[in-house]
Amino acid sequence: MRIVWYLLLLSLCPVGAGLSPAQDDPVNYDEAKVPTYDLPDPLVMEDGTRVETPDQWYKHRRPELVRLFEEHVYGRTPKQSLEIRAVVMNECTAFAGRALLREVDLIVPRKPDGPIRLLIYSPVGAQNPSPAFLALNFMGNHSIQPDTQIKLSTQWIRDRAGHGIEENRATEASRGKLSSRWPVEQILTRGYALVTAYYGDIDPDFDDGFANGVHPALGSASGADRKPNEWGSIGAWAWGLSRALDFLEGDALLDAGRVALLGHSRLGKTALWAGATDKRFALVISNNSGCGGAALSRRCFGETVARINHVFPHWFCERFRAYNGRESDLPVDQHQLIALIAPRPVLICSAEEDHWADPQGELLATRAAAPVFRFLEAAPPVHRLRAGKHDVTAEDWTAYMDFADREL
C-alpha cells in the first residue's frame, strides 16, 4: 500500500521535479519568514581547529566533511569492488554520419534487474579524444532523441500522460519525448561527446525497500536490518556515474580527464554528490537541484528536509530524517557539499520561477562555498540565474558549453 500511494503522488509531479506542496501543508516562499541561522564554516574542523594549509584541507577537513555527509545525509556507499563487464550492444552512425552512436551495457554482478546501459554520442573526425558531458536521464536513453536506432528501455519508468509510457513501460511513442532537454547535434558541433544513462537502470526511483537496482548487488541491507547511515538512491545514482567514468577511462574516443558531470533536479543533487566523492570528474554542473542539492537546508524555503524525506524516503540515508524540522541541527549544509568539489570548476544553475528549489538558497550556498576555492587558489564556483521555470533549456546548454569551453 505504501508503494501504491507513493507512486500516485509521484505521478502528479512534472518530469524531474519534486512534489509540489499540498494545500493543507503550507510551504514558505516568503524571504521575511526565513529563520535566522548560522552556517557551519567549511574551513573549521569539528573540534574547532581552523584549517590553515591546503594539506590540512585535503588530509583532514575534506575527509571529515565527506564522512559527515555520508553519516547524516546521503549514506555510506559500500566500498566493495565489483567486476563489471562492458558489452557493446550497438554501434552505428547518426546525424548523417557526423556522429558515432554507441550503446554499451555495464553488466553488474548480482544486480537483479539488468545492466546499466550507456548511450554515447561522439563526433566523427575529431583529431583528439573528445571532452564529454556525462548526465543521467529521466525516461530512458530512447527519450532523448527520436532515433529508432536507440534501443527502447525495458525498465520500470514512471507513467506520464502524453509521454508514451504505459503501465510503467516505454512504448515507441516515448521516443524523443525529452529531446528538448538534449540538443545532441549542437553538443557535437561544439566538439563534445555526450554520455547518458537512464537513472532507473541504476536504481528505480520508488520506495521498494532497496530490493532492486545496485543495492542488492553491493550487499545493502533492507527493511529493519538497514543501518541509519546506509546509502539511498542518490548515493546509488552517484555510484553509477562513477562506473560510467570507469568505462570512459578505457575509451579511446573520449578524454576521460575532461568529463563534465551534469545533473538536473534530483539528478543535480546526484551530480554534486558524485562530484564531491569522485575527484576524477573534471567539472560539475548542477541545474535546479534545490533541497539536498545546492540550496541551503537551513533556509527552510520551498522544499524542506522534512518534505523531501516524507515524499522521497529512499533518496537519502535514514538518519537524515532526524533533521526533519531541525535543519539547524545538521552538522553540515549544502555549501560544504559544493566546497568538496574544489578546486575543480563548479557551475550552479537556478531559475527565477523555480521557488520550490530555492534559487536564492542556491546563490547563497555558492557564495558560502567560495572561500574554500579561494583558499585552494582556484576560481570560485559560479552561480547562474535565468528566467523561467524548473527545466533544462537550449539556453542552459549554451551556458554549460560556454563554461566548459573556458574551464576544460
Buried (B, 14 or more C-beta within 10 A) or exposed (E): EEEEEBBEBBEEBEBBBBBEBEEEEEBBEEEEEBEEEEBBBBBEBEEEEEBEEEEBBEEBBBEBBBBBBBBBBBBBBBEEEBEBEBEEEBEEEBBEEBBBBBBBBBBBEEBEBBBBBBBBBBBEEBEEBBBBBBBBBBBBBBBBBEBEEBBBBEBBBBBBEEBBBEEBBBEEEBBBBBBEBBBBBEBBBBBBBBBBBBBBBBBBBBBBEBEBBBBBBBEBEEEEEBEEBBBBBBBBBBBBBBBBBBBBEEBEBBBBEBBBBBBBBBBBBBBBBBBBBBEBBBBBBBBBBBBBBBBBBBBBBBBBBBBBBBBBBBBBBBBBBBBBEEBBEBBBBBBBBBBBBBBBBBBBBBBEEBBBBBBBBBBBBBBBBBBBBEBBEBBBBBBBBBEEBBBBBEEBBEBBBEBBEEBB
